Amino acid sequence: MTAARNEVVALPARAVDRAIRLYQERLSPRKGWSCAYGVAHGDATCSGAVREIIARRGLVRGSVPVVLQLLACYQAASMLRQHNVQGVCCCGGIPIPFKF
């Protein structure tokens, strides 16, 4: 692949990375809860894991691992709900009470 082609392929991945970074810096601290995956496993949050996956694999090759990460977050949220753990969410249709 030529350098110009590599640059064109990398642009969308960089845009997604920038969007996730803005989410982590601006929105995530205000939402009022933590990533269920991070809480359950003491590991990176989903947004951090997704940024790493995209950085390593790109958008196309990283799409399956990203979906698997979000499914793992959903499973972690289900497990934590069974133990009445409060203050966690899963990626999904949860209304976000932002704290500004």
C-alpha positions as CSV (number, residue, x, y, z in Angstrom):
1,M,0.0,0.0,0.0
2,T,1.3,3.4,-0.8
3,A,1.8,6.1,1.8
4,A,-1.1,8.2,0.4
5,R,-3.4,5.1,0.6
6,N,-2.3,4.4,4.2
7,E,-3.1,8.0,5.1
8,V,-6.6,7.8,3.6
9,V,-7.3,4.5,5.5
10,A,-6.0,5.9,8.7
11,L,-8.1,9.1,8.7
12,P,-11.4,7.4,9.7
13,A,-9.6,5.5,12.5
14,R,-8.1,8.7,13.8
15,A,-11.4,10.5,13.7
16,V,-13.0,7.7,15.7
17,D,-10.1,7.8,18.2
18,R,-10.5,11.5,18.6
19,A,-14.3,11.2,19.2
20,I,-13.7,8.5,21.8
21,R,-11.0,10.6,23.5
22,L,-13.4,13.6,23.6
23,Y,-16.1,11.3,25.1
24,Q,-13.6,10.2,27.8
25,E,-12.4,13.7,28.6
26,R,-15.7,15.6,28.4
27,L,-18.7,13.4,28.8
28,S,-17.7,10.3,30.7
29,P,-16.7,12.1,33.9
30,R,-20.2,13.8,33.9
31,K,-22.4,10.8,33.4
32,G,-22.5,9.6,37.0
33,W,-21.5,6.0,36.7
34,S,-18.7,3.7,35.6
35,C,-18.2,1.2,32.9
36,A,-19.5,-2.2,34.0
37,Y,-16.6,-4.0,32.3
38,G,-14.0,-1.9,34.1
39,V,-15.7,-2.3,37.5
40,A,-16.2,-6.1,37.1
41,H,-12.8,-6.9,35.8
42,G,-10.7,-4.1,37.3
43,D,-9.5,-3.5,33.7
44,A,-9.8,-0.8,31.1
45,T,-13.1,0.7,30.4
46,C,-14.9,-0.1,27.2
47,S,-14.0,3.2,25.6
48,G,-10.3,2.7,26.5
49,A,-10.4,-0.9,25.2
50,V,-12.1,0.2,22.0
51,R,-9.5,3.0,21.4
52,E,-6.7,0.4,21.8
53,I,-8.4,-2.1,19.5
54,I,-8.8,0.5,16.8
55,A,-5.3,1.8,17.2
56,R,-3.9,-1.7,16.7
57,R,-6.3,-3.1,14.1
58,G,-8.0,-0.2,12.4
59,L,-11.7,0.2,11.9
60,V,-12.5,-2.7,9.6
61,R,-10.3,-5.4,11.2
62,G,-11.2,-4.1,14.7
63,S,-15.0,-4.2,14.3
64,V,-15.4,-7.8,15.5
65,P,-13.2,-7.3,18.6
66,V,-15.1,-4.0,19.4
67,V,-18.4,-5.9,19.2
68,L,-17.0,-8.6,21.5
69,Q,-15.8,-5.9,24.0
70,L,-19.3,-4.4,24.1
71,L,-20.8,-7.8,24.6
72,A,-18.4,-8.4,27.5
73,C,-19.5,-5.1,29.0
74,Y,-23.2,-6.2,28.7
75,Q,-22.4,-9.5,30.4
76,A,-20.5,-7.7,33.2
77,A,-23.4,-5.3,33.7
78,S,-25.8,-8.3,34.0
79,M,-23.5,-10.0,36.5
80,L,-23.2,-6.8,38.6
81,R,-26.9,-6.3,38.5
82,Q,-27.4,-9.7,40.0
83,H,-25.2,-8.7,42.9
84,N,-27.1,-5.3,43.3
85,V,-24.0,-3.3,42.4
86,Q,-25.0,0.3,41.8
87,G,-23.3,3.0,39.8
88,V,-22.4,1.0,36.7
89,C,-23.8,1.0,33.2
90,C,-23.5,-1.0,30.0
91,C,-23.3,0.4,26.5
92,G,-26.9,0.6,25.5
93,G,-30.1,2.7,25.6
94,I,-29.7,4.1,29.1
95,P,-30.6,7.7,29.7
96,I,-27.6,9.6,30.8
97,P,-28.1,12.2,33.6
98,F,-25.2,14.5,32.7
99,K,-23.7,16.5,35.6
100,F,-22.7,20.0,34.4
